[in-house]
Amino acid sequence: MTQTMTAEDLFAQVQKMSAKERIKFFSLIAINAFKDADYSHDQVFGHLRNATFSAEEAAEFLEISLPTLRRYVQAGRLKPTSIIGRNQLFSSADLRLLKQKMNKE
């Protein structure tokens, strides 16, 4: 008779591991989970094509600080697609274009 381990049981076991063993464990999962898969960019990130990002998420994506993002908006380098209250939302397409421009500079 085979006993099934639940996700909660596995999580409890992982918590008991040393940091070194956890790193090894998750590395093995990552290596084996994707070794036969050849995912396209669209398969992995396609759901974000029409997504909007908060200012914090946009800054993280662009690898800049939030104050720098605010300066880009003030200078007209980036325009929010919508503003809800005090929150600005940015399209993923606009962020990709700006990041490409930034990488060329």
C-alpha positions as CSV (number, residue, x, y, z in Angstrom):
1,M,0.0,0.0,0.0
2,T,1.5,3.3,-1.1
3,Q,1.1,6.3,1.1
4,T,0.5,9.6,-0.6
5,M,2.3,12.7,0.6
6,T,0.2,15.9,0.6
7,A,1.6,19.3,-0.4
8,E,1.4,20.3,3.3
9,D,3.4,17.2,4.3
10,L,6.1,18.0,1.7
11,F,6.2,21.7,2.8
12,A,6.7,20.6,6.4
13,Q,9.6,18.4,5.3
14,V,11.2,21.2,3.3
15,Q,11.0,23.5,6.3
16,K,13.0,21.0,8.3
17,M,15.8,21.0,5.7
18,S,19.0,23.0,6.1
19,A,19.4,25.9,3.7
20,K,22.0,24.0,1.7
21,E,19.6,21.0,1.3
22,R,16.7,23.3,0.3
23,I,18.9,24.9,-2.4
24,K,19.9,21.5,-3.7
25,F,16.2,20.3,-3.5
26,F,14.8,23.2,-5.5
27,S,17.7,23.1,-8.0
28,L,16.8,19.4,-8.7
29,I,13.2,20.3,-9.2
30,A,14.1,23.2,-11.6
31,I,16.5,21.1,-13.6
32,N,14.2,18.1,-13.9
33,A,10.9,20.0,-14.4
34,F,12.0,21.7,-17.5
35,K,14.7,19.6,-19.0
36,D,12.5,18.1,-21.8
37,A,10.4,21.2,-22.3
38,D,11.1,23.7,-25.0
39,Y,8.8,26.5,-24.2
40,S,8.4,29.5,-26.4
41,H,8.5,33.1,-25.0
42,D,4.8,33.3,-25.9
43,Q,3.9,30.1,-23.9
44,V,5.7,31.4,-20.8
45,F,4.8,35.1,-21.0
46,G,1.9,35.3,-23.4
47,H,-0.6,35.9,-20.7
48,L,1.1,39.2,-19.9
49,R,0.8,40.6,-23.4
50,N,-2.2,42.8,-22.5
51,A,-1.4,43.1,-18.8
52,T,-1.0,46.4,-17.0
53,F,1.7,47.0,-14.3
54,S,1.6,49.2,-11.3
55,A,4.3,51.9,-10.9
56,E,6.3,49.6,-8.6
57,E,6.0,46.6,-10.9
58,A,7.0,48.8,-13.9
59,A,10.1,50.2,-12.1
60,E,11.1,46.6,-11.2
61,F,10.6,45.4,-14.8
62,L,12.7,48.4,-16.1
63,E,15.3,47.8,-13.4
64,I,15.1,51.4,-12.2
65,S,14.0,53.0,-9.0
66,L,10.5,54.3,-8.4
67,P,11.7,58.0,-8.4
68,T,13.4,57.4,-11.7
69,L,10.2,55.9,-13.1
70,R,8.3,59.0,-11.9
71,R,10.9,61.2,-13.7
72,Y,10.4,59.3,-16.9
73,V,6.7,59.9,-16.7
74,Q,7.2,63.6,-16.0
75,A,9.6,63.9,-18.9
76,G,7.2,62.1,-21.2
77,R,9.4,59.0,-21.8
78,L,6.6,56.8,-20.5
79,K,2.9,57.4,-20.3
80,P,0.5,55.6,-18.0
81,T,-2.3,53.7,-19.8
82,S,-4.7,54.5,-17.0
83,I,-4.8,56.3,-13.7
84,I,-7.0,55.0,-10.9
85,G,-7.0,57.5,-8.0
86,R,-3.4,58.2,-7.4
87,N,-2.2,54.9,-9.0
88,Q,-0.8,54.9,-12.5
89,L,-0.9,51.7,-14.6
90,F,1.5,51.0,-17.5
91,S,1.0,48.7,-20.4
92,S,3.4,45.8,-20.8
93,A,3.9,46.8,-24.5
94,D,5.0,50.3,-23.6
95,L,7.4,48.9,-20.9
96,R,8.9,46.5,-23.4
97,L,9.5,49.3,-25.9
98,L,11.1,51.6,-23.3
99,K,13.3,48.8,-22.0
100,Q,14.5,48.1,-25.5
101,K,15.4,51.8,-26.0
102,M,17.1,51.8,-22.6
103,N,19.2,48.8,-23.6
104,K,20.4,50.5,-26.8
105,E,21.5,53.7,-24.9
